Amino acid sequence: MRSEQRLEIAQTERGKFGDPRAAAAVEAAMEAHDRRLRRYFAQLLGVDGADDAVQELYARLLHVARNGGPDSFSLGYLKRAAESVVFDILRRRRTRRTRDSVELDPETPADAPTPFDHARERQRLNHLKDAILNLPPLQRRVLTMHRFEDMSLADISREMGVPLRTVQRQMMNALANCRLHLDQRGWSDQ
């Protein structure tokens, strides 16, 4: 959570709970140690988990502050609270993984594709191939570069020497034309 978001939350919290010192104390502590806390969370939870951890820490500190907590938060206090947040997030992740796992009976038949499934998929791919081959050349080129060569639209724009907006429009039209082609053949919901 960036400082603008924290400031907005702090202002909301001040108005909601009446004690501007509580939200100000949390805001000051988070602002002073934001980079250090993010780095700590990213090391333990990954970059994606760091934002969630910072937000959870911020919410916890606001709760403590508005319930008679300190007027300021020391780095030691923040570290201890951050450790608690990491512990709770890791516990939730572990619980979620355990809860989501399912024991399968070895006698349960596998959901292997049948010959009919293979034939249907081959037919669908042939229709898709026809749809792509029937696109205008520029649309076909943009679609293949983006979807099959894994290029970004900005990279395609640079390579082709055309504006990004043109590439975006061509991509949008290519997808619409492919969808229309498949709709006409009864494959729209696949």
KOLSE-534530 format. One record per residue (C-alpha): residue in three letters; z, x, y. Coordinates in nm, 4 decimals, always signed. Example, Ala and Ser with C-alpha at 12.3 -4.5 7.8 and 13.67 -1.06 7.14 Angstrom:
% residues 2
ATOM code        w        u        v
ATOM  Ala  +0.7800  +1.2300  -0.4500
ATOM  Ser  +0.7140  +1.3670  -0.1060
% end
This chain:
% residues 190
ATOM code        w        u        v
ATOM  Met  +0.0000  +0.0000  +0.0000
ATOM  Arg  -0.1032  +0.1510  +0.3286
ATOM  Ser  +0.1103  +0.1493  +0.6402
ATOM  Glu  -0.0804  -0.1447  +0.7954
ATOM  Gln  -0.0045  -0.3599  +0.4925
ATOM  Arg  +0.3594  -0.2499  +0.4876
ATOM  Leu  +0.3945  -0.3203  +0.8589
ATOM  Glu  +0.2542  -0.6702  +0.8103
ATOM  Ile  +0.4949  -0.7359  +0.5213
ATOM  Ala  +0.7830  -0.5892  +0.7179
ATOM  Gln  +0.7062  -0.8135  +1.0139
ATOM  Thr  +0.6917  -1.1147  +0.7838
ATOM  Glu  +1.0194  -1.0146  +0.6207
ATOM  Arg  +1.1852  -0.9667  +0.9590
ATOM  Gly  +1.0875  -1.3160  +1.0606
ATOM  Lys  +1.1853  -1.4651  +0.7273
ATOM  Phe  +1.5273  -1.3104  +0.6885
ATOM  Gly  +1.6314  -1.2585  +1.0468
ATOM  Asp  +1.7576  -0.8991  +1.0206
ATOM  Pro  +1.4940  -0.6755  +1.1762
ATOM  Arg  +1.6946  -0.3625  +1.0872
ATOM  Ala  +1.6534  -0.4209  +0.7125
ATOM  Ala  +1.2741  -0.4320  +0.7194
ATOM  Ala  +1.2620  -0.1516  +0.9770
ATOM  Ala  +1.4762  +0.0742  +0.7550
ATOM  Val  +1.2459  +0.0174  +0.4588
ATOM  Glu  +0.9363  +0.0671  +0.6721
ATOM  Ala  +1.0695  +0.3949  +0.8111
ATOM  Ala  +1.1610  +0.5299  +0.4673
ATOM  Met  +0.8284  +0.4336  +0.3117
ATOM  Glu  +0.6323  +0.5733  +0.6045
ATOM  Ala  +0.8187  +0.9040  +0.5922
ATOM  His  +0.7731  +0.9558  +0.2179
ATOM  Asp  +0.4552  +0.7621  +0.1373
ATOM  Arg  +0.2451  +1.0614  +0.0312
ATOM  Arg  +0.5201  +1.2112  -0.1849
ATOM  Leu  +0.5897  +0.8761  -0.3557
ATOM  Arg  +0.2208  +0.8116  -0.4235
ATOM  Arg  +0.1797  +1.1563  -0.5766
ATOM  Tyr  +0.4871  +1.1019  -0.7959
ATOM  Phe  +0.3648  +0.7610  -0.9153
ATOM  Ala  +0.0098  +0.8871  -0.9744
ATOM  Gln  +0.1394  +1.1714  -1.1940
ATOM  Leu  +0.3390  +0.9351  -1.4140
ATOM  Leu  +0.1352  +0.6146  -1.4056
ATOM  Gly  -0.2155  +0.7255  -1.3137
ATOM  Val  -0.3942  +0.6678  -0.9863
ATOM  Asp  -0.4519  +0.2998  -1.0644
ATOM  Gly  -0.0835  +0.2378  -1.1309
ATOM  Ala  +0.0367  +0.4195  -0.8194
ATOM  Asp  -0.0494  +0.1385  -0.5775
ATOM  Asp  +0.1316  -0.1191  -0.7890
ATOM  Ala  +0.4346  +0.1082  -0.8159
ATOM  Val  +0.4488  +0.1683  -0.4393
ATOM  Gln  +0.4267  -0.2044  -0.3788
ATOM  Glu  +0.7032  -0.2762  -0.6317
ATOM  Leu  +0.9253  -0.0064  -0.4798
ATOM  Tyr  +0.8677  -0.1527  -0.1351
ATOM  Ala  +0.9621  -0.5008  -0.2548
ATOM  Arg  +1.2782  -0.3708  -0.4217
ATOM  Leu  +1.3857  -0.1802  -0.1116
ATOM  Leu  +1.3310  -0.4895  +0.1038
ATOM  His  +1.5472  -0.6891  -0.1346
ATOM  Val  +1.8247  -0.4306  -0.1199
ATOM  Ala  +1.8009  -0.3986  +0.2589
ATOM  Arg  +1.8213  -0.7698  +0.3298
ATOM  Asn  +2.1153  -0.8092  +0.0926
ATOM  Gly  +2.3426  -0.5733  +0.2832
ATOM  Gly  +2.1856  -0.2412  +0.1860
ATOM  Pro  +2.2001  +0.0773  +0.3912
ATOM  Asp  +2.0643  +0.1121  +0.7441
ATOM  Ser  +1.8434  +0.3959  +0.6219
ATOM  Phe  +1.7227  +0.5211  +0.2850
ATOM  Ser  +1.7564  +0.8883  +0.1898
ATOM  Leu  +1.4971  +1.0735  -0.0126
ATOM  Gly  +1.7445  +1.0868  -0.3023
ATOM  Tyr  +1.7830  +0.7104  -0.2958
ATOM  Leu  +1.4044  +0.6650  -0.2870
ATOM  Lys  +1.3595  +0.9035  -0.5822
ATOM  Arg  +1.6146  +0.7141  -0.7893
ATOM  Ala  +1.4539  +0.3813  -0.7023
ATOM  Ala  +1.1087  +0.5253  -0.7805
ATOM  Glu  +1.2316  +0.6427  -1.1232
ATOM  Ser  +1.3565  +0.2921  -1.1906
ATOM  Val  +1.0192  +0.1441  -1.0938
ATOM  Val  +0.8347  +0.3873  -1.3241
ATOM  Phe  +1.0712  +0.3105  -1.6110
ATOM  Asp  +1.0212  -0.0656  -1.5672
ATOM  Ile  +0.6407  -0.0398  -1.5427
ATOM  Leu  +0.6201  +0.1787  -1.8535
ATOM  Arg  +0.8480  -0.0601  -2.0416
ATOM  Arg  +0.6286  -0.3563  -1.9421
ATOM  Arg  +0.3170  -0.1686  -2.0539
ATOM  Arg  +0.4738  -0.0849  -2.3890
ATOM  Thr  +0.5916  -0.4437  -2.4366
ATOM  Arg  +0.2494  -0.5778  -2.3456
ATOM  Arg  +0.0792  -0.3465  -2.5976
ATOM  Thr  +0.3221  -0.4489  -2.8710
ATOM  Arg  +0.2908  -0.8172  -2.7911
ATOM  Asp  -0.0898  -0.8019  -2.7830
ATOM  Ser  -0.1234  -0.6291  -3.1193
ATOM  Val  -0.1839  -0.8502  -3.4183
ATOM  Glu  -0.1398  -0.7710  -3.7856
ATOM  Leu  -0.4528  -0.8556  -3.9827
ATOM  Asp  -0.4449  -0.9628  -4.3415
ATOM  Pro  -0.6590  -0.7247  -4.5495
ATOM  Glu  -0.7964  -1.0299  -4.7302
ATOM  Thr  -0.9402  -1.1704  -4.4055
ATOM  Pro  -1.3185  -1.1402  -4.4088
ATOM  Ala  -1.4716  -0.9233  -4.1389
ATOM  Asp  -1.6748  -1.0819  -3.8618
ATOM  Ala  -1.9750  -0.8667  -3.9445
ATOM  Pro  -2.3049  -0.9909  -3.8043
ATOM  Thr  -2.5204  -1.1837  -4.0483
ATOM  Pro  -2.8944  -1.1272  -4.0909
ATOM  Phe  -2.9444  -1.4401  -3.8795
ATOM  Asp  -2.7337  -1.2830  -3.5997
ATOM  His  -2.9462  -0.9669  -3.6159
ATOM  Ala  -3.2703  -1.1671  -3.5952
ATOM  Arg  -3.1401  -1.3768  -3.3054
ATOM  Glu  -3.0288  -1.0672  -3.1141
ATOM  Arg  -3.3644  -0.8971  -3.1751
ATOM  Gln  -3.5429  -1.2084  -3.0451
ATOM  Arg  -3.3196  -1.2184  -2.7359
ATOM  Leu  -3.3867  -0.8510  -2.6650
ATOM  Asn  -3.7598  -0.9099  -2.6975
ATOM  His  -3.7393  -1.1918  -2.4420
ATOM  Leu  -3.5405  -0.9672  -2.2086
ATOM  Lys  -3.7952  -0.6865  -2.2519
ATOM  Asp  -4.0753  -0.9314  -2.1664
ATOM  Ala  -3.8814  -1.0479  -1.8598
ATOM  Ile  -3.8449  -0.6902  -1.7353
ATOM  Leu  -4.2091  -0.6028  -1.8071
ATOM  Asn  -4.3236  -0.9113  -1.6113
ATOM  Leu  -4.1330  -0.8098  -1.2980
ATOM  Pro  -4.3239  -0.6792  -0.9973
ATOM  Pro  -4.3368  -0.2967  -1.0099
ATOM  Leu  -4.0804  -0.2337  -0.7334
ATOM  Gln  -3.8295  -0.4788  -0.8817
ATOM  Arg  -3.8789  -0.3317  -1.2300
ATOM  Arg  -3.8279  +0.0217  -1.0979
ATOM  Val  -3.5079  -0.0681  -0.9083
ATOM  Leu  -3.3683  -0.2615  -1.2067
ATOM  Thr  -3.4361  +0.0156  -1.4587
ATOM  Met  -3.2999  +0.2872  -1.2302
ATOM  His  -2.9809  +0.0896  -1.1669
ATOM  Arg  -2.9124  -0.0641  -1.5088
ATOM  Phe  -3.0596  +0.1918  -1.7491
ATOM  Glu  -3.0422  +0.5202  -1.5587
ATOM  Asp  -2.7005  +0.4279  -1.4154
ATOM  Met  -2.7945  +0.5098  -1.0552
ATOM  Ser  -2.6173  +0.3517  -0.7612
ATOM  Leu  -2.8183  +0.1398  -0.5210
ATOM  Ala  -2.7571  +0.3984  -0.2484
ATOM  Asp  -2.8979  +0.6751  -0.4716
ATOM  Ile  -3.2014  +0.4608  -0.5519
ATOM  Ser  -3.2533  +0.3999  -0.1801
ATOM  Arg  -3.2482  +0.7725  -0.1087
ATOM  Glu  -3.4763  +0.8597  -0.3986
ATOM  Met  -3.7306  +0.5906  -0.3148
ATOM  Gly  -3.7105  +0.6504  +0.0592
ATOM  Val  -3.6509  +0.2847  +0.1435
ATOM  Pro  -3.3601  +0.1149  +0.3216
ATOM  Leu  -3.0568  +0.0226  +0.1125
ATOM  Arg  -3.0982  -0.3437  +0.2072
ATOM  Thr  -3.4488  -0.3393  +0.0564
ATOM  Val  -3.3134  -0.1982  -0.2685
ATOM  Gln  -3.0375  -0.4605  -0.2741
ATOM  Arg  -3.2885  -0.7402  -0.2178
ATOM  Gln  -3.5214  -0.6056  -0.4877
ATOM  Met  -3.2319  -0.5842  -0.7343
ATOM  Met  -3.1213  -0.9384  -0.6533
ATOM  Asn  -3.4776  -1.0690  -0.6967
ATOM  Ala  -3.5238  -0.8759  -1.0219
ATOM  Leu  -3.2099  -1.0299  -1.1705
ATOM  Ala  -3.3114  -1.3770  -1.0529
ATOM  Asn  -3.6605  -1.3364  -1.2016
ATOM  Cys  -3.5189  -1.2147  -1.5341
ATOM  Arg  -3.2783  -1.5086  -1.5415
ATOM  Leu  -3.5647  -1.7513  -1.4678
ATOM  His  -3.7773  -1.5941  -1.7418
ATOM  Leu  -3.4925  -1.6309  -1.9922
ATOM  Asp  -3.4131  -1.9863  -1.8738
ATOM  Gln  -3.7713  -2.0900  -1.9390
ATOM  Arg  -3.7356  -1.9652  -2.2964
ATOM  Gly  -3.3994  -2.1311  -2.3589
ATOM  Trp  -3.1867  -1.8152  -2.3412
ATOM  Ser  -3.0034  -1.8739  -2.0135
ATOM  Asp  -2.6559  -1.9111  -2.1624
ATOM  Gln  -2.6721  -1.5950  -2.3722
% end
